[in-house]
Every structure is written in structure tokens, then in C-alpha cells.
Amino acid sequence: MGLAPLLVEEVKNTLSPLLIGFAAFCALVQGMVLVQAEGLRSLWRDLRGQLLLLVVGMVVVFFVVRQYQPDAARWLLFNYLVVALCGLVLILQPLPEQRSE
């Protein structure tokens, strides 16, 4: 009876770092494409570049906190949610050809 919550917790502890690592990989690939398409300065000036840098920074903080303070569940959840919110904002951005300037 008490094993189901333990199983859910174990699955969460296993899959959460994998999902965050995958988000970091995707952010790095998108950053490389952005740099190739619009130049290195677009990482600082463009909202997409800023969001990608924020995702990479939060992923680094996630793994550092997870390594040195594994009991900081709220901070890990905060990092997870910031990465998810940045991903949502990135999805909602218009394509570069569709920008109305």
C-alpha cells in the first residue's frame, strides 16, 4: 500500500534530471542555430537568445543545487518551472519571417 508513492518519487527523481538535461541540449542546439542565422550578438539582443541563455543558466543551477543540496526540493522545482516557462515563451514567439517590424 505504501509502495506506490515511493515508486512515483523514484520515477520523478530519475526522470527529472533527464528531462532537464534534454532541455539543455535543445537550448544549446537552438542557440547554435540562432548564432548561425543571426550572429553571435543575437544571443544578447534577441529575446530568443536571452531565453536560451536563461534556460542554460537555470539548468546549470539545477544540477549544481541537486549535487550539493539534494534536499532543496523547492529550489529544484523553481528551476524546473522556470525552464518550462522559458520553453513555453520560446514556443509562442513568431517565426523570424513572420515578425512585424
Residue pairs with C-beta under 8 A, 6 or more apart in sequence:
16 76
16 80
17 62
17 63
17 66
20 59
20 62
20 63
20 79
20 80
20 83
21 59
23 55
23 59
23 83
23 87
24 55
24 56
24 59
27 52
27 55
27 56
27 59
28 56
30 48
30 52
30 90
31 43
31 49
31 52
31 53
31 56
34 42
34 43
34 46
34 48
34 49
34 52
35 42
35 43
37 96
38 46
38 96
42 48
42 49
43 49
43 50
43 52
43 53
44 50
47 93
48 90
48 93
51 86
51 89
51 90
52 90
54 82
54 86
55 83
55 86
55 87
58 79
58 82
58 83
58 86
59 79
59 83
61 79
62 76
62 79
62 80
62 83
65 72
65 75
65 76
65 79
66 76
69 75
94 100
